[in-house]
């Protein structure tokens, strides 16, 4: 999966994409699950450069190797959307 290198204006990262585009970061399935669980409200704390096979072609990109949930941003988002979740 591939991830935009910067979050949206809301502070959350958009959902990872299955197709590579220039500038995207590679993110593992395990970290993708963590990102989705946190509704995109994470901080990328570590990336490393790497080569990735994208449809038989080697692509140079950053790989996300460590993220942490942005608990304050997630709590604020949950509080703002509490009524929607209850419906």
Backbone bond lengths (Angstrom), bond angles and torsions (degrees), N, CA, C in turn:
res aa  C-N    CA-C-N  psi(-1)  N-CA   C-N-CA  omega(-1)  CA-C   N-CA-C  phi
1 X - - - 1.442 - - 1.532 108.47 -
2 X 1.324 114.58 158.71 1.459 120.35 -177.68 1.521 109.96 -131.71
3 X 1.320 115.93 144.41 1.451 122.60 -170.78 1.524 110.63 -127.99
4 X 1.326 115.55 142.30 1.459 120.18 172.74 1.531 107.87 -60.65
5 X 1.330 119.09 143.22 1.462 119.97 -177.89 1.530 114.84 -76.45
6 X 1.329 117.55 -12.07 1.467 120.73 179.99 1.530 109.36 -131.90
7 X 1.330 116.81 148.36 1.473 119.83 178.82 1.525 111.61 -72.76
8 X 1.332 114.73 165.77 1.462 121.57 173.80 1.530 109.43 -69.07
9 X 1.324 116.53 175.57 1.466 120.60 178.76 1.532 111.89 -62.64
10 X 1.328 117.34 -22.92 1.467 121.23 177.30 1.521 112.11 -72.13
11 X 1.337 116.10 -15.89 1.457 121.00 -176.50 1.511 113.15 99.13
12 X 1.329 116.78 -8.71 1.466 121.29 179.69 1.525 110.16 -97.16
13 X 1.319 115.39 146.52 1.456 120.01 173.42 1.523 108.40 -79.31
14 X 1.334 117.68 143.10 1.462 119.35 176.43 1.533 109.42 -70.33
15 X 1.309 115.60 166.18 1.465 120.64 178.80 1.530 109.97 -58.79
16 X 1.328 117.19 140.69 1.460 119.77 177.18 1.530 111.37 -61.20
17 X 1.315 115.02 154.49 1.460 121.99 -179.73 1.518 109.65 -107.47
18 X 1.312 116.18 148.31 1.463 119.59 178.84 1.521 112.01 -82.69
19 X 1.323 117.82 -18.86 1.465 121.31 -178.49 1.519 110.47 -108.39
20 X 1.324 115.25 138.39 1.460 121.16 179.57 1.530 111.00 -73.94
21 X 1.307 115.83 143.93 1.461 123.75 169.18 1.526 105.82 -138.96
22 X 1.320 118.08 149.80 1.469 120.04 -178.69 1.528 111.97 -53.47
23 X 1.328 114.96 135.90 1.458 121.29 178.31 1.512 114.66 93.58
24 X 1.326 117.93 -14.36 1.468 119.89 179.92 1.522 110.36 -76.87
25 X 1.324 116.01 151.46 1.454 123.22 175.79 1.524 109.14 -96.10
26 X 1.332 116.69 142.98 1.460 121.04 171.89 1.527 108.14 -75.27
27 X 1.347 116.72 140.76 1.467 121.34 175.67 1.525 108.69 -138.85
28 X 1.317 116.84 133.22 1.461 122.44 -177.03 1.531 111.11 -69.14
29 X 1.329 115.18 164.03 1.465 120.21 177.24 1.530 111.38 -61.37
30 X 1.322 116.41 -39.08 1.468 120.87 -179.74 1.534 111.08 -63.07
31 X 1.337 116.43 -45.65 1.463 119.19 179.46 1.528 111.33 -72.57
32 X 1.331 117.02 -30.44 1.463 120.08 174.97 1.524 110.20 -61.15
33 X 1.336 116.92 -42.76 1.469 121.05 178.37 1.529 110.44 -61.51
34 X 1.328 117.03 -41.40 1.468 121.24 178.39 1.531 110.00 -65.04
35 X 1.321 117.58 -41.81 1.467 122.57 178.94 1.529 110.54 -61.65
36 X 1.320 117.05 -44.57 1.462 121.47 -179.12 1.528 110.63 -67.05
37 X 1.324 116.61 -41.53 1.466 120.60 178.66 1.533 110.95 -60.35
38 X 1.331 116.82 -33.78 1.464 122.02 179.83 1.525 111.93 -89.72
39 X 1.345 116.25 11.37 1.469 121.97 178.92 1.525 112.10 55.57
40 X 1.334 116.06 28.78 1.457 121.05 178.10 1.515 114.26 87.21
41 X 1.330 117.37 -7.02 1.465 120.77 -178.37 1.528 109.73 -86.55
42 X 1.320 114.32 80.97 1.462 121.74 179.43 1.519 109.48 -132.83
43 X 1.310 114.63 164.94 1.459 121.99 171.31 1.519 106.41 -115.41
44 X 1.329 116.62 128.19 1.461 120.20 173.40 1.518 106.08 -78.72
45 X 1.317 116.32 116.17 1.460 119.70 -174.89 1.529 112.59 -102.67
46 X 1.337 116.96 -14.22 1.467 118.29 178.90 1.519 110.55 -159.91
47 X 1.332 115.47 132.19 1.463 122.04 172.37 1.524 108.32 -130.22
48 X 1.315 115.89 157.33 1.467 121.77 175.07 1.523 107.55 -135.94
49 X 1.337 116.79 149.31 1.465 118.84 176.58 1.519 110.16 -73.74
50 X 1.321 115.60 151.71 1.455 119.25 178.59 1.512 112.04 -164.70
51 X 1.335 115.11 169.25 1.458 122.61 174.24 1.516 107.89 -109.61
52 X 1.329 116.68 134.04 1.453 121.46 -176.11 1.516 110.24 -129.13
53 X 1.326 115.08 139.63 1.456 120.84 177.78 1.520 108.42 -81.62
54 X 1.314 115.84 113.89 1.455 122.09 178.18 1.518 107.19 -118.63
55 X 1.333 115.56 101.77 1.464 121.48 -179.45 1.521 112.02 54.35
56 X 1.334 116.13 44.43 1.452 121.24 176.59 1.515 114.96 82.30
57 X 1.304 118.12 3.20 1.455 122.20 179.90 1.527 108.58 -118.78
58 X 1.331 117.16 132.16 1.460 120.24 178.12 1.514 109.82 -78.62
59 X 1.336 115.10 130.13 1.450 122.24 -177.88 1.525 108.11 -124.17
60 X 1.323 116.65 133.61 1.458 121.44 177.36 1.525 108.59 -89.28
61 X 1.324 116.05 127.45 1.458 120.84 -177.88 1.518 109.40 -156.05
62 X 1.316 116.03 169.77 1.461 121.25 171.41 1.533 108.13 -84.17
63 X 1.292 115.88 146.38 1.450 121.84 175.80 1.522 108.54 -114.25
64 X 1.321 116.39 127.13 1.458 121.20 176.01 1.521 107.12 -75.88
65 X 1.320 116.82 121.30 1.461 119.99 -179.11 1.523 112.85 -115.69
66 X 1.339 115.96 -9.23 1.458 118.30 179.49 1.524 109.84 -155.87
67 X 1.330 115.05 130.16 1.463 120.46 174.17 1.524 108.05 -134.90
68 X 1.316 115.27 160.08 1.463 119.32 172.60 1.523 107.95 -136.85
69 X 1.309 115.90 144.73 1.456 120.97 179.58 1.517 109.40 -67.20
70 X 1.327 116.28 134.44 1.461 121.83 174.49 1.531 106.07 -86.76
71 X 1.317 115.30 87.77 1.465 122.09 -172.67 1.529 112.38 -58.28
72 X 1.325 117.49 -40.90 1.468 120.82 -178.31 1.531 110.67 -65.68
73 X 1.309 117.35 -45.57 1.470 120.93 -179.94 1.529 110.81 -66.31
74 X 1.326 117.53 -40.09 1.462 121.42 178.87 1.529 110.31 -65.40
75 X 1.315 117.76 -43.11 1.470 121.23 178.83 1.527 110.70 -62.96
76 X 1.328 116.63 -41.96 1.468 120.50 178.70 1.522 110.80 -63.63
77 X 1.324 117.16 -43.06 1.467 121.27 178.97 1.534 109.76 -63.98
78 X 1.317 117.23 -45.48 1.464 121.00 179.37 1.524 111.12 -60.15
79 X 1.330 117.18 -41.31 1.469 121.07 179.82 1.527 110.70 -64.77
80 X 1.320 117.77 -40.25 1.464 121.98 178.95 1.522 112.33 -66.84
81 X 1.324 115.98 -29.72 1.475 120.91 -174.68 1.523 112.93 -109.81
82 X 1.308 116.47 17.67 1.468 121.96 -177.10 1.522 111.77 -59.98
83 X 1.332 117.60 -44.64 1.462 121.07 -178.28 1.524 111.80 -63.66
84 X 1.315 117.33 -38.25 1.466 121.27 179.19 1.507 110.16 -63.48
85 X 1.336 117.39 -40.80 1.459 121.45 -179.61 1.510 111.88 -66.44
86 X 1.343 118.05 -30.21 1.463 120.93 -177.90 1.525 112.93 -78.00
87 X 1.328 118.20 -19.87 1.471 120.42 -177.79 1.500 112.74 -72.01
